[in-house]
């Protein structure tokens, strides 16, 4: 389906298109690893460990980058022209903030046109482009579940970004705006979401979501020190931190902030329980 959409979109915009299968290169690399170590890594759907599963995904992701740069350098020569092509990156703001990308994968490029735009804004643009630019395939791209397509598809498993991340892109966009625009840390983000998500999630659920975001946000700050330059058009764009690398030293456990959040959860839940008890006390008795 992805290949079909890519080919159709290339035809609509009038660009040259190549369908490149990287299976032989991936097999060669895993074969080299097996020769060196005597061990053959497996995906989790094949009984492999999380480390094996992640490593096999990262091999594919990084090979995409290597092959893209090879083609960009030599395709003009193949076609009898001079110069070289630029490689475009495909990581968006939300993936950068969450760290949901492989270091030196297809997020590594010459320039990233969507690196300063959130997933939710990109999806809105795709819908608009399908209707107003004459590229109807963009609507199919927008409607497709986002997926890295790095794990084997089985009868019981189909990889999706949101399942991998443990949060939706809408939630991630909101976390990103609160972090980058509102300058929220874990505690202030929890308090803001407590009001915004009142009735939708319990205080504990909100705290868990905020903790998960800040865990991965801090754990993956080192990736932002190598990100491809992007076109920054929004106030939530992440700084590439080219000259300020301190963020990759974050304590990923956030001990003080997470402890304060737990205290706030207890206090908020006590208020909810007290209101509920008053409502029960005011109800007529049953006989």
Secondary structure, 3 states (H helix, E strand, C coil): CHHHHHHHHHHHHCCCCCCCCCHHHHHHHHHHHHHHHCCCCCCHHHCCCHHHHHHHHHHHHHHHHHHHHHHHHHHHHHCCCCCCCCCECCCCHHHHHHCCCCCCCCCCCCEECCCCCCHHHHHHHHHHHHHHCCCCHHHHHHHCCCCCCCCCCCCCCCCCHHHHHCCCHHHHHHHHHHHHCCCCCHHHHHHHHHHHCCCCCCHHHHHHHHHHHHHHHHHCHHHHCCCCCECCCCCCCCCCCCCCCHHHHCCCCCHHHHHHHHHHHHHHHHHHHHHHHHHHHCCCCCC
